[in-house]
Structures are given as C-alpha cells and as structure tokens.
Amino acid sequence: MEASELRQESDLMSALEAVLFAAGDPLELDLAARILELDIEQTHEIIEQLQRKYQRDSQSGLMIRVINNKVLLTTKPSLKEMVSRLFRPQNRPALSQASYETLAVIAYNQPCTRAQVEEVRGVNSDGIITRLQERNLIREEGTLDLPGRPSVFSVTDHFLIEFGLKSTADLPAADFVMYKTLDELDKQFQSKIEEGEIVR
C-alpha cells in the first residue's frame, strides 16, 4: 500500500473518531458514510480499523461499538465503576430479579405489551416497566389498534450497550425467558472484559 493511501486511511480514522466524539450518541452507519464521503463497505473498513486501533491501545479507556447499524465511541466496560463515580449522586441500585425478568421478556418478545409481560411473569409489572423506561433500557414504540390502545415496548440502544450486544439477534437462545438469561449474559460479558477480550 502506498504512503498516500495509508495517509488517507489515517485521516479517515481521525475524521470518524472526531465525528463520533462530537455526536455523543450512536451514529447511523449511512450518515457516517455520507459524512466521510464513502460507501457503506468502505465505512465498515474504517470502523474496523479504528476498533483495532483502540483494542491495541491498552492505555486508552475508549472503544468503538457497532449496534443496530449504528456506531459509537464509548468507554471500555472494564472502566464502568470508575466512570460511574462521575455520576455518583445519580447512581441507581442494581437491577432486581423482577427487573431482569421484565427486561428479558421484552428483549425476547419485542415489541410486546404490558399484558404480555405480565402473562409471562404472572404478576403486575407496571412499576418495573416505568423504572426500566427511566433507566433508558426500554422505550414505548407506540400503541396497538385494540381496545384500550395498549402500549408496546422494545429495548433501547442503551440496553444493547449495557449488555455488550450488537442487536437483539445476538441474545442467546432461551426456552424460558427469565431473569437468569440476562443475568448470566451480563456475567459472561463482564468475564470477557476481565480476560481482555473486547466485544465489538
């Protein structure tokens, strides 16, 4: 590869890094491609190169994630506790078993209604659904054209980030959608972090 081509790739990586930093939130891949004036395939290549750069740099606290056809610059999960100190006054308690159960039902069956969640769990879940919305783990997608116009819920990009997933298609197979499924997934993700494996 010629020096000019290497320089161009380096410039594109720097440009993508700057754009992701400025965006703050996950950026749609097609928008990133338009900004970089590349096609989607070329954009994927630049993203992968930037991911590898961060993986090689053990002194960096950042990483690149791709979720639901969006790309974002984020902190490495291994530094979660350290970063949380910045927001300590707003820290919330860890998810309860009931919260994991409700979140799992929604993640595996989205979009779904409160009634569907309660059918699986067997108990009222209104309060838990509200708390999961407040924590930006689920969102209301709209309503069904049925009596009472029930709301339907799906998980958010923040949920995918928290559990180290690219999309809900990466969720492990589950015959019974209970809290242990997501609890174990969370533990597996943390274990990979501790072993030095970066989930992209």
C-alpha positions in Angstrom: 0.0 0.0 0.0 1.4 3.4 -0.9 2.1 6.1 1.7 -0.6 8.3 0.3 -3.2 5.5 0.8 -2.0 4.9 4.3 -2.3 8.6 5.0 -5.8 8.7 3.6 -6.9 5.8 5.9 -5.3 7.5 8.9 -7.1 10.8 8.1 -10.4 8.9 7.7 -10.0 7.2 11.0 -9.2 10.5 12.7 -12.2 12.1 11.0 -14.5 9.3 12.1 -13.2 9.5 15.6 -13.8 13.2 15.7 -17.4 12.8 14.3 -18.2 10.1 16.9 -16.9 12.2 19.7 -18.9 15.2 18.6 -22.1 13.1 18.0 -22.0 11.7 21.6 -24.9 9.3 20.7 -24.8 6.3 18.4 -24.5 7.5 14.8 -26.3 5.8 11.9 -23.9 4.0 9.6 -25.3 5.5 6.5 -24.9 9.0 8.0 -21.3 8.3 9.0 -20.7 7.1 5.4 -22.2 10.3 4.0 -20.1 12.5 6.3 -16.9 10.6 5.3 -18.0 10.6 1.7 -17.6 6.8 1.5 -19.8 3.9 0.7 -21.1 1.6 3.4 -18.4 -1.1 2.8 -15.6 1.4 3.0 -17.1 2.9 6.1 -17.2 -0.6 7.7 -13.5 -1.0 6.9 -12.6 2.3 8.6 -14.7 1.4 11.6 -12.9 -1.9 11.9 -9.5 -0.3 11.6 -10.5 2.2 14.4 -11.8 -0.7 16.5 -8.4 -2.5 16.1 -6.5 0.7 17.0 -8.4 1.0 20.3 -8.0 -2.7 21.0 -4.2 -2.5 20.6 -4.0 0.6 22.8 -4.2 -0.8 26.4 -3.7 2.8 27.7 -6.9 4.1 26.1 -10.1 4.0 28.0 -12.2 4.1 24.8 -13.6 1.7 22.3 -15.7 1.6 19.2 -19.0 -0.3 19.2 -21.4 -1.1 16.4 -25.1 -1.8 17.4 -28.2 -1.9 15.3 -26.4 -0.4 12.3 -25.1 2.5 14.4 -21.6 3.2 15.5 -20.5 4.9 18.7 -17.4 5.9 20.6 -17.8 4.8 24.2 -15.8 3.9 27.3 -14.5 0.4 27.8 -16.8 -1.6 30.0 -13.9 -2.6 32.3 -13.9 1.1 33.5 -17.6 1.2 34.2 -17.1 1.5 38.0 -14.6 4.3 37.6 -16.7 6.3 35.1 -19.8 5.8 37.4 -18.0 7.9 40.0 -18.6 10.9 37.8 -22.4 10.4 38.2 -22.4 9.0 41.7 -25.1 11.3 43.0 -27.4 10.0 40.3 -26.4 6.3 40.7 -29.3 3.9 40.9 -29.3 0.5 42.6 -28.5 -2.6 40.5 -31.4 -4.3 38.6 -33.6 -6.5 40.7 -34.6 -10.1 39.8 -38.0 -8.8 38.8 -36.4 -6.1 36.6 -34.2 -8.7 34.9 -37.3 -10.9 34.3 -39.3 -8.0 32.8 -36.4 -6.8 30.7 -35.8 -10.4 29.4 -39.4 -10.8 28.4 -39.4 -7.5 26.4 -36.0 -8.2 24.8 -37.0 -11.7 23.6 -40.6 -10.8 22.6 -40.4 -7.2 21.4 -42.4 -5.3 20.6 -44.7 -6.5 23.4 -47.4 -5.1 25.7 -47.6 -4.9 29.5 -50.3 -7.6 29.4 -47.8 -9.9 27.5 -45.1 -9.2 30.1 -47.5 -10.0 32.9 -48.7 -13.2 31.2 -45.1 -14.5 31.3 -44.3 -13.2 34.8 -47.6 -13.8 36.3 -47.6 -10.5 38.3 -48.3 -6.8 37.7 -45.2 -5.2 36.1 -46.4 -1.5 35.7 -43.9 -0.1 38.3 -41.0 -2.1 36.9 -41.7 -1.1 33.3 -41.7 2.6 34.4 -38.4 2.1 36.2 -36.8 0.4 33.1 -38.0 3.3 31.0 -36.5 5.8 33.4 -33.2 3.9 33.1 -33.4 4.1 29.3 -33.4 0.3 29.0 -36.8 0.1 27.2 -38.9 2.5 25.3 -42.5 2.8 24.2 -42.8 2.1 20.5 -46.4 3.1 20.0 -49.8 1.6 20.6 -51.9 -1.3 19.2 -55.2 -0.7 17.5 -57.0 -2.7 20.1 -59.5 -1.8 22.9 -57.7 0.4 25.4 -54.9 1.0 22.8 -52.2 -0.8 24.8 -48.6 0.5 24.5 -45.9 -1.7 23.1 -42.3 -1.7 24.3 -38.9 -2.6 22.9 -35.4 -2.4 24.3 -33.2 0.6 23.6 -29.7 1.0 22.1 -28.6 1.7 25.7 -29.8 -1.8 26.6 -27.6 -3.2 23.9 -24.6 -1.2 25.1 -25.1 -2.3 28.7 -25.2 -6.0 27.7 -22.5 -5.9 25.1 -24.7 -6.8 22.2 -24.8 -5.6 18.6 -28.5 -6.3 18.3 -31.2 -8.4 19.9 -30.3 -11.1 17.4 -27.2 -11.7 19.5 -29.2 -12.7 22.5 -28.6 -16.3 23.5 -31.4 -18.8 22.7 -33.8 -19.1 25.6 -36.6 -21.6 26.1 -37.7 -19.8 29.3 -37.4 -16.1 29.3 -36.5 -15.3 32.9 -34.0 -13.0 34.6 -31.2 -15.6 34.7 -30.9 -15.4 30.9 -29.8 -11.7 31.0 -28.1 -12.0 34.4 -25.9 -14.8 33.0 -25.3 -12.8 29.8 -24.2 -9.8 31.8 -21.8 -12.1 33.8 -20.4 -13.6 30.6 -19.8 -10.1 29.2 -18.0 -9.0 32.3 -15.9 -12.1 32.3 -14.8 -11.4 28.7 -13.8 -7.9 29.7 -11.7 -9.2 32.6 -10.0 -11.7 30.3 -9.1 -8.8 28.0 -11.4 -9.7 25.2 -13.2 -6.7 23.7 -16.7 -7.3 22.5 -17.3 -5.2 19.4 
